[in-house]
Amino acid sequence: MSDSADQPRSNDITERPRLWRRFAGDDWQAFDALPAAIRRRMHEHAYDAWTVNALMLWRRFRRQTASSARGERRLLNHLEDCERLEFDAFADAYARQWGHALPHRAAAATVLRY
């Protein structure tokens, strides 16, 4: 992983840099190389799903499962898990900082999708 000075500037205030490692690369080129279902899910993701990372995983899962369809399903499940983990980490950090539950969590609201 390159150090944070090499990463694009972002207004991301989540716990993501602590949780994940972001790989460098052309985000648009990676997005275009992904299957349509994965691009659609990434578009609906509550956070920037980091397309270069997703493409790397897509290629790995496709190889491991020896099937594009199974690799796609595995990556979609992985994106769901990551989104849930990120939301939990953000909600926990919010509660530590402000002393009460994240309003979205307190209301038991879901992530809005299309």
N, C-alpha and C positions, 0 to 999 in steps of 0.2 A: 504494500500500500504506500502510495506517496503521502508525504506529510500534508497537513491541512493547508499550507501555503499554496500548494499546487491545485487544490480543489476549487471549483467555482464558488464564488460568493453566493450566499443564500440567506434567506430570512427564516430558515428552519430553526425553530427554538425547541424542538422536541428532543427526546433522549436518543435519537438515531445515531449520532456520532459515537456515543458510548456503546451502543448495541451492535452496530454493523460496521463492516468494512466496505467502503465504496471503491470500486475499480475505475480507473481512468479509461476514457475512450470517447468516441463520438456518440452521444446520446441519440441523436436523430437517426443515424445509420443503424444503430442497434435496434431502435424501435421499429424501423421499417423491416428489419430482418425477422421479426417475431411473427408468429401466426396471429390471425385476426382476433381470435378469442382472447388471447393473452394481451394484445394491444388494447382491446376493449376493457378488460378487467383492470389493466394498469391505468387507463384513463379514469376509471371510477375509484381507484385506490384513494384512501383518505390522505395519504402522503405521497410524495414523489417516490415512485417505486424503483428508481435508479435503473434505467433500461439496459445499461451495459452489464450490470450484475444479473439482470433477468435473462439476457441473451446468453451469458455464460452458463447459467443454470439450465436454461432450455436445452442447450447443446449437450450438457452433461446428462440431464434426465432422458433425453431422446436416445443417447448412446446406451445408458444403463438399462433402459426398458426395451430397447430394440424396437421401439414403436413411436411414431410421431404422436399418435392419439394418446397413448399412455403417458408419454413425456409431457404433453400439454396438460393433461389432467393433474399430473403430479405438480407441475409448476403452478397451476391455478390454486391447488390446495396449499402449496407453500406460500403463495402470496396472501391467502386468507390468514394463515398462521402468523405471518410476519405483521400483517396489519393489526391483528389482535394483540400481539406482543408489544408492538409500538404504542398502541392505544393504552394498554395496561401500564406501561412504563411512564408514559406522559401523565396519565391520571395519578399515578403514585407520586411522581415528582411534584405535580400541582398540589396534591394534598399535603406533602411535606412543606412546601413553600408557603401555602396560604392557610393551612390548618383546617381545611374542610374539603369535601369531595368536589371533584370537577363537576360543574353543573350538568354537563352532558351525561356523565356517569350517574349522578344523583337522580336525574330524570329518567334513567334507563332508556335513553334515546338510542336509536340505531344510526349507523352511518347512512347518509342519504345517497342513493344510487339512482341512476336513470331507469 
